[in-house]
Amino acid sequence: MTGLVDPGTTRSRNPRLEPADGSLPPAGRLASVLALQVLLPVAGWFVILCGVGYLVGHQLKDSISGEDGVNRWFASHRTPGWNDITLVVSHLGNTSTIIIGMFVSAFIIWRLSGRLREPVALIVGVSMQALVFLLVTIMIDRKRPDVPKLDESPPTSSFPSGHTGASSALYFGLAIICATQFERRWLRVLFGVGFAIIPFAVATARLYRGMHHPSDVTFGMLNGLICMLIARRALQRA
């Protein structure tokens, strides 16, 4: 438990909202929280994201076509070295990497802190991001940038970026946990900032590799962050 807030000797920042021991509410209450305070807000966000996806893919398609200049710039400045680096960075947002990272991180956080709310919020946030992403790609059909692609194009829509969304939910979630659970300031800064820059790196890698428009990675990042914040707030207030 070195470096982490000791639940046995510290009090919650707001005892009315979060127990000091970080325990979960009873099963019935937890199910109610997940349904009313997680699924309902996430459903509202899903509707908003579908609306944005329809606009950027249809009504605003010509107006924002200039954004693809970013993809063309990256494509014209590719080098073998950067091709390899962006491939590795892009893998940080792969489904398998995210799933393994999510469960391993949740287990480590639980074992070190003795708290369940943060690990469960992390799992719920990443899962909600994935659900929204899958449903939006069913509703929205946006073609990928018209540049040579360095990866095989999956059958899903370009909007939003799944890699960016998944990395946003997981790594921003870990950054928040580090910023609130570590006692030492240098640990909060080191791990918090370290995790927080990963989604931006993944988004840049996806642009470089020609897999997404800038608006795709922007709203992919928002998808992950918003779903994570919804899950965390709901479990804190449970």
VEXVO-950453 format. One record per residue: residue in one letter; chain; x, y, z of N, C-alpha, C in turn. Coordinates in steps of 0.001 Angstrom, whole numbers, m for minus. Each point is the difference from the previous one (the first is absolute). Layout:
# VEXVO-950453
ATOM	resn	chain	n_X	n_Y	n_Z	ca_X	ca_Y	ca_Z	c_X	c_Y	c_Z
ATOM	A	A	X	Y	Z	X	Y	Z	X	Y	Z
...
END
This chain:
# VEXVO-950453
ATOM	resn	chain	n_X	n_Y	n_Z	ca_X	ca_Y	ca_Z	c_X	c_Y	c_Z
ATOM	M	A	827	m1198	0	m827	1198	0	865	1253	0
ATOM	T	A	1292	m164	m247	940	1117	15	m374	1028	m1048
ATOM	G	A	m121	1258	433	m270	1078	m936	m1468	233	m249
ATOM	L	A	m865	m954	391	m1423	160	m211	m676	438	1279
ATOM	V	A	m1125	679	m159	m779	425	1156	m461	m1230	762
ATOM	D	A	248	m50	1284	m393	m1126	837	m1456	178	413
ATOM	P	A	m916	m868	m491	m1408	167	329	m291	m147	1482
ATOM	G	A	914	m596	753	m253	m190	1422	369	1200	837
ATOM	T	A	789	944	m576	460	1127	799	m398	1352	m566
ATOM	T	A	m656	m5	m1157	m422	1265	m598	m1500	28	m144
ATOM	R	A	m518	1191	m168	m1433	157	m172	m275	457	m1420
ATOM	S	A	m1190	m296	m480	m371	404	m1349	8	1518	m109
ATOM	R	A	282	497	m1196	m27	1452	m215	m1406	545	243
ATOM	N	A	m1024	m787	m268	m1377	380	289	m725	m1234	503
ATOM	P	A	m72	m200	1318	m561	m1224	573	m1435	m246	m409
ATOM	R	A	m737	1079	m382	m1388	m200	m392	m97	m682	m1354
ATOM	L	A	1052	103	m806	m38	m544	m1346	781	m1293	m132
ATOM	E	A	1019	m218	794	869	m1158	m197	514	m530	1328
ATOM	P	A	m279	m1281	327	492	m565	1246	1516	m28	22
ATOM	A	A	587	150	1199	1457	41	102	627	m1320	m405
ATOM	D	A	m732	m1126	158	591	m1293	m336	m150	m345	m1473
ATOM	G	A	m696	825	m775	m117	m232	m1431	m810	m1222	m369
ATOM	S	A	m848	m485	912	m783	m1194	m283	m1147	309	m957
ATOM	L	A	m538	m1047	m615	m1135	152	m903	m1301	m58	784
ATOM	P	A	m1067	626	m517	m1306	m110	660	m552	m1410	m175
ATOM	P	A	m1065	m345	711	m621	m1322	m164	m387	m249	m1451
ATOM	A	A	m153	m1272	m353	m228	m385	m1394	m1203	704	m613
ATOM	G	A	m1106	70	757	m1192	646	m531	226	1474	m284
ATOM	R	A	650	671	932	299	1416	m175	983	210	m1147
ATOM	L	A	987	m886	m104	978	106	m1079	m667	m152	m1359
ATOM	A	A	m928	m958	m120	m710	m199	m1259	m813	1236	m362
ATOM	S	A	m626	615	1007	m779	1217	m235	896	1140	m472
ATOM	V	A	1163	131	637	945	1050	m384	469	m197	m1439
ATOM	L	A	344	m1222	m359	477	m275	m1351	m1077	280	m1037
ATOM	A	A	m1251	m296	344	m1089	201	m951	m365	1472	m142
ATOM	L	A	m156	693	1138	m517	1369	m31	1083	1063	m133
ATOM	Q	A	1146	m233	605	1033	1030	9	1141	m262	m975
ATOM	V	A	0	m1175	m603	1021	m292	m1012	m644	m189	m1373
ATOM	L	A	m899	m972	m117	m572	m316	m1304	m817	1150	m587
ATOM	L	A	m789	678	839	m819	1098	m518	854	1165	m521
ATOM	P	A	965	509	768	858	1054	m546	795	m460	m1221
ATOM	V	A	469	m1239	5	742	m511	m1143	m902	m79	m1233
ATOM	A	A	m1268	m364	210	m948	m34	m1115	m192	1395	m593
ATOM	G	A	m76	1005	877	m106	1374	m485	1225	415	m797
ATOM	W	A	1188	m381	496	1237	297	m722	41	m731	m1340
ATOM	F	A	m514	m1213	m43	m59	m764	m1250	m825	747	m1049
ATOM	V	A	m1136	539	400	m848	748	m928	739	1232	m525
ATOM	I	A	675	701	896	765	1185	m417	1097	m385	m985
ATOM	L	A	715	m1078	304	1106	m418	m859	m512	m446	m1370
ATOM	C	A	m1149	m664	m40	m602	m367	m1285	m339	1245	m809
ATOM	G	A	m538	1011	676	m321	1245	m692	1226	664	m582
ATOM	V	A	1076	35	782	1252	585	m484	542	m802	m1179
ATOM	G	A	m47	m1324	116	487	m851	m1076	m770	200	m1285
ATOM	Y	A	m1307	170	108	m816	253	m1198	362	1336	m635
ATOM	L	A	228	1012	831	340	1326	m526	1349	m11	m721
ATOM	V	A	1021	m573	631	1334	25	m615	67	m907	m1221
ATOM	G	A	m891	m1003	m68	19	m905	m1141	m904	414	m1133
ATOM	H	A	m887	966	270	m957	406	m1033	m100	1522	m109
ATOM	Q	A	m794	637	869	m255	1433	m114	1277	845	m2
ATOM	L	A	947	m336	855	1214	811	114	1193	m620	m727
ATOM	K	A	m255	m1007	m801	1092	m723	m651	893	917	m828
ATOM	D	A	m599	845	m819	792	901	m846	633	1117	812
ATOM	S	A	m718	468	1021	497	1121	797	1262	m351	774
ATOM	I	A	119	m1251	424	1158	m389	814	988	m864	m789
ATOM	S	A	m152	m33	m1327	891	m836	m815	1462	424	134
ATOM	G	A	225	1246	395	1374	475	154	757	m709	1101
ATOM	E	A	m704	m644	922	689	m701	1090	876	m1135	m521
ATOM	D	A	m340	m528	m1178	793	m1103	m534	1382	447	m463
ATOM	G	A	238	1316	m3	1340	488	m273	989	m493	1037
ATOM	V	A	m498	m252	1218	857	m554	1057	471	m1398	m392
ATOM	N	A	m931	m821	m497	366	m1349	m423	969	27	m1179
ATOM	R	A	m244	911	m934	891	85	m1162	1388	467	418
ATOM	W	A	69	902	992	1301	473	465	774	m1149	639
ATOM	F	A	m665	m762	851	661	m1146	620	456	m1006	m1059
ATOM	A	A	m875	m264	m983	330	m981	m1029	1230	418	m807
ATOM	S	A	145	1306	m204	1135	481	m796	1289	77	812
ATOM	H	A	m84	m156	1303	1180	81	861	302	m1323	701
ATOM	R	A	m495	m1085	m536	253	m1302	617	1452	m432	m207
ATOM	T	A	521	m676	1023	1339	m585	m78	m70	m1402	585
ATOM	P	A	927	m877	m361	m21	m1355	574	23	3	1525
ATOM	G	A	784	898	580	82	62	1458	m1329	361	634
ATOM	W	A	m639	1042	m510	m1282	418	547	m1098	m1012	m308
ATOM	N	A	117	m693	m1103	m962	m1068	m290	30	m1060	1097
ATOM	D	A	1202	m367	434	138	m1007	1058	m485	539	1343
ATOM	I	A	345	1245	308	m393	591	1291	m1521	109	99
ATOM	T	A	m635	507	m1055	m1460	171	45	m723	m1338	26
ATOM	L	A	620	m1040	m559	m608	m1326	80	m54	m471	1447
ATOM	V	A	1103	194	726	48	m398	1407	m987	828	820
ATOM	V	A	m9	1316	m224	m901	877	747	m1455	m342	m298
ATOM	S	A	m294	m283	m1247	m1361	m356	m378	m472	m1258	713
ATOM	H	A	930	m934	233	m354	m1235	697	m426	256	1448
ATOM	L	A	367	1139	573	m431	324	1356	m1511	180	88
ATOM	G	A	m638	224	m1153	m1449	151	m28	m722	m1190	m593
ATOM	N	A	737	m1078	m304	m633	m1221	m520	m940	m606	1033
ATOM	T	A	m1013	m701	m493	m979	m619	892	653	m934	1008
ATOM	S	A	895	m860	m465	639	m957	911	847	707	1047
ATOM	T	A	734	1033	m420	833	752	947	m860	687	1052
ATOM	I	A	m1100	586	m424	m884	722	914	m647	m965	995
ATOM	I	A	m488	m1132	m467	m668	m952	890	977	m536	1048
ATOM	I	A	1172	m423	m452	1001	m515	942	436	1098	967
ATOM	G	A	284	1188	m539	427	1115	843	m1053	395	1013
ATOM	M	A	m1266	m49	m404	m1098	374	894	m84	m936	1199
ATOM	F	A	m15	m1308	m257	m152	m957	1096	1257	m76	876
ATOM	V	A	1166	61	m617	1235	m29	786	95	1246	875
ATOM	S	A	m309	1162	m562	55	1248	769	m1007	m16	1140
ATOM	A	A	m1227	m459	m291	m1031	m56	1033	427	m907	1151
ATOM	F	A	594	m1133	m331	449	m931	1038	1110	610	845
ATOM	I	A	960	645	m653	1121	606	725	m497	1111	919
ATOM	I	A	m898	843	m510	m530	1103	801	m744	m533	1218
ATOM	W	A	m799	m1038	m215	m741	m596	1123	948	m577	1042
ATOM	R	A	1035	m726	m440	923	m624	934	832	1031	762
ATOM	L	A	384	1085	m650	836	1003	646	m790	907	939
ATOM	S	A	m1219	352	m396	m761	968	783	m1076	m620	871
ATOM	G	A	m424	m1224	m323	m1095	m608	741	m1352	579	m362
ATOM	R	A	m56	831	m1033	m1234	651	m414	m556	m687	m1246
ATOM	L	A	m1347	m20	m92	m639	m608	m1164	m647	1028	m930
ATOM	R	A	m330	1150	520	m727	959	m825	801	462	m1212
ATOM	E	A	1269	310	186	806	472	m1117	209	m1087	m1062
ATOM	P	A	380	m1236	396	151	m1049	m1016	m1294	m300	m754
ATOM	V	A	m1124	m51	722	m1272	m287	m656	m392	1147	m929
ATOM	A	A	223	1234	435	m293	1145	m858	834	m49	m1273
ATOM	L	A	1246	m431	124	868	m118	m1169	m571	m1015	m992
ATOM	I	A	m403	m1154	497	m549	m1043	m861	m1308	451	m645
ATOM	V	A	m858	630	791	m1283	462	m530	212	1089	m1057
ATOM	G	A	902	932	260	247	1082	m949	527	m509	m1329
ATOM	V	A	968	m901	45	555	m559	m1244	m1077	m793	m743
ATOM	S	A	m808	m747	730	m1057	m802	m623	m1063	879	m650
ATOM	M	A	m386	1079	663	m989	910	m564	527	682	m1259
ATOM	Q	A	1275	344	16	610	582	m1200	m96	m948	m1173
ATOM	A	A	301	m1271	258	m40	m1003	m1067	m1420	m177	m532
ATOM	L	A	m978	m2	905	m1393	m153	m402	m439	1165	m888
ATOM	V	A	300	1206	427	m367	1181	m793	683	m34	m1365
ATOM	F	A	1289	m338	m12	746	m64	m1258	m656	m982	m976
ATOM	L	A	m305	m1207	472	m585	m1003	m876	m1355	438	m546
ATOM	L	A	m839	582	843	m1325	425	m432	72	1175	m981
ATOM	V	A	911	927	252	128	1149	m904	497	m449	m1371
ATOM	T	A	959	m922	m34	511	m452	m1291	m1058	m773	m795
ATOM	I	A	m994	m566	694	m1117	m644	m694	m907	1052	m631
ATOM	M	A	m181	1106	725	m908	1053	m466	646	938	m1027
ATOM	I	A	1297	195	110	703	983	m830	961	m715	m944
ATOM	D	A	m37	386	m1257	900	m581	m992	840	1116	m628
ATOM	R	A	1198	162	514	899	1025	m521	1259	m658	m550
ATOM	K	A	355	374	m1209	1181	m579	m631	1267	548	649
ATOM	R	A	1049	m785	m77	1290	388	565	705	991	m923
ATOM	P	A	1022	697	490	693	1013	m809	533	m574	m1308
ATOM	D	A	m6	826	m1025	445	m413	m1330	1514	172	m123
ATOM	V	A	726	m780	797	1463	m16	m43	437	m1457	110
ATOM	P	A	1237	m305	m412	489	m1378	186	m12	m373	1482
ATOM	K	A	m532	m1175	291	m146	m432	1395	1076	m1016	363
ATOM	L	A	505	121	1204	1046	m902	470	m551	m1212	735
ATOM	D	A	m1300	m7	271	m645	m1133	658	m1160	m483	m867
ATOM	E	A	m421	m1230	228	m1192	m483	m676	m1224	712	574
ATOM	S	A	m898	412	m895	m1190	718	449	m1037	m980	525
ATOM	P	A	m360	100	1271	m1064	m865	524	m1335	389	m625
ATOM	P	A	m1003	m864	76	m1287	280	m653	m824	1082	691
ATOM	T	A	453	493	1145	m767	1013	720	179	1378	m626
ATOM	S	A	m907	907	338	70	1374	m485	1236	705	539
ATOM	S	A	430	1030	m712	1156	776	467	m344	836	1223
ATOM	F	A	m1301	266	206	m440	860	1113	m726	m833	1041
ATOM	P	A	396	131	1284	1203	658	518	1167	m979	10
ATOM	S	A	1157	459	406	1176	m861	61	m101	m936	1200
ATOM	G	A	m36	m1302	m270	m89	m966	1091	1275	m98	810
ATOM	H	A	1150	42	m688	1277	m44	711	134	1186	960
ATOM	T	A	m330	1185	m499	130	1193	831	m991	m24	1154
ATOM	G	A	m1235	m437	m268	m1009	m65	1051	364	m968	1102
ATOM	A	A	469	m1180	m388	367	m1008	993	1188	457	832
ATOM	S	A	1011	573	m660	1168	472	754	m373	1178	886
ATOM	S	A	m936	831	m449	m443	1134	807	m674	m479	1283
ATOM	A	A	m909	m964	m126	m714	m504	1177	965	m645	995
ATOM	L	A	901	m841	m493	889	m721	903	1070	901	602
ATOM	Y	A	737	708	m832	1170	731	497	m372	1302	701
ATOM	F	A	m1051	683	m440	m479	1158	767	m547	m478	1343
ATOM	G	A	m673	m1156	m16	m508	m558	1249	1122	m308	971
ATOM	L	A	1079	m584	m505	1156	m291	854	666	1287	481
ATOM	A	A	39	1012	m862	593	1284	398	m779	619	1152
ATOM	I	A	m1327	m91	m59	m839	553	1063	221	m767	1305
ATOM	I	A	79	m1318	m96	230	m814	1199	1346	342	624
ATOM	C	A	1037	126	m818	1325	349	528	m16	1374	664
ATOM	A	A	m713	932	m617	m38	1362	534	m748	92	1316
ATOM	T	A	m889	m962	273	m805	68	1220	415	m1001	1067
ATOM	Q	A	768	m1013	m367	328	m1055	956	1433	27	519
ATOM	F	A	916	521	m779	1390	48	473	181	1114	1018
ATOM	E	A	706	m301	1077	272	1006	1029	1083	975	m446
ATOM	R	A	1041	m515	m624	1137	843	m375	m285	756	m1287
ATOM	R	A	280	1297	31	m314	854	m1138	763	m415	m1246
ATOM	W	A	1267	m377	155	786	m347	m1181	m521	m1252	m668
ATOM	L	A	m587	m919	786	m608	m1187	m592	m1281	360	m741
ATOM	R	A	m783	910	589	m1222	431	m674	318	629	m1341
ATOM	V	A	1020	861	m15	373	683	m1240	590	m985	m1006
ATOM	L	A	924	m847	452	689	m928	m892	m981	m943	m686
ATOM	F	A	m799	m704	789	m915	m970	m578	m1220	657	m635
ATOM	G	A	m488	1065	625	m1161	682	m560	281	552	m1383
ATOM	V	A	1086	736	m135	359	572	m1292	385	m1097	m988
ATOM	G	A	729	m1007	489	415	m1092	m876	m1179	m702	m654
ATOM	F	A	m1015	m315	801	m1186	m657	m563	m800	965	m880
ATOM	A	A	m76	1257	394	m850	958	m706	475	303	m1412
ATOM	I	A	1299	m119	m268	491	325	m1336	m194	m1157	m988
ATOM	I	A	m273	m1198	504	m134	m1146	m900	m1151	161	m993
ATOM	P	A	m1213	438	409	m1064	162	m993	364	989	m1105
ATOM	F	A	718	1064	329	405	954	m1026	1005	m636	m960
ATOM	A	A	877	m835	538	967	m698	m852	m714	m978	m930
ATOM	V	A	m987	m726	525	m753	m943	m818	m763	742	m1095
ATOM	A	A	m637	1123	349	m745	782	m985	922	469	m1125
ATOM	T	A	1182	484	363	958	456	m1011	450	m1153	m883
ATOM	A	A	218	m1165	595	412	m1171	m772	m1071	m412	m995
ATOM	R	A	m1265	89	397	m1085	m372	m909	m108	988	m1165
ATOM	L	A	270	1269	263	18	990	m1078	1174	m265	m936
ATOM	Y	A	1153	m233	574	1213	m251	m781	m186	m1204	m921
ATOM	R	A	m645	m1024	494	m136	m1240	m750	m1187	26	m962
ATOM	G	A	m683	1147	m76	m1071	195	m977	m1293	m706	309
ATOM	M	A	m221	m346	1261	m1164	m803	359	m1214	823	419
ATOM	H	A	219	1253	359	m1112	819	479	187	1469	m369
ATOM	H	A	m1135	685	m149	m4	1446	m148	259	630	1377
ATOM	P	A	469	1256	42	189	663	1297	m1265	34	854
ATOM	S	A	m1165	222	m629	m1245	25	786	m319	m1379	579
ATOM	D	A	435	m1064	m667	m226	m1351	526	745	m222	1312
ATOM	V	A	1266	397	35	787	m219	1219	m433	971	1102
ATOM	T	A	m446	1195	m390	m464	973	1003	m1209	m537	751
ATOM	F	A	m996	m467	m741	m1208	m497	657	196	m1401	568
ATOM	G	A	974	m743	m514	355	m1256	631	565	243	1386
ATOM	M	A	879	1008	113	579	338	1297	m1076	487	966
ATOM	L	A	m924	810	m494	m1095	478	840	m880	m1161	452
ATOM	N	A	m213	m952	m877	m820	m1159	354	597	m738	1188
ATOM	G	A	1286	m290	m64	637	m700	1105	m7	796	1286
ATOM	L	A	328	1284	m91	71	837	1196	m1362	173	646
ATOM	I	A	m1025	268	m800	m1337	230	549	m552	m1265	649
ATOM	C	A	170	m1141	m662	m485	m1257	586	716	m311	1313
ATOM	M	A	1298	276	39	751	m247	1236	m471	932	1118
ATOM	L	A	m221	1269	m302	m442	946	1016	m1399	m338	510
ATOM	I	A	m866	m445	m900	m1347	m401	411	74	m1171	980
ATOM	A	A	799	m1005	m340	118	m1180	864	606	367	1344
ATOM	R	A	1027	801	m21	674	364	1259	m927	821	900
ATOM	R	A	m684	957	m556	m897	845	801	m1152	m829	582
ATOM	A	A	m546	m897	m808	m1117	m813	480	410	m884	1170
ATOM	L	A	1164	m619	m77	431	m893	1074	457	769	1234
ATOM	Q	A	489	1211	m193	358	811	1169	m1242	415	767
ATOM	R	A	m1083	257	m729	m1224	478	643	m928	m1129	425
ATOM	A	A	384	m1242	m285	m913	m1131	262	m358	m83	1481
END
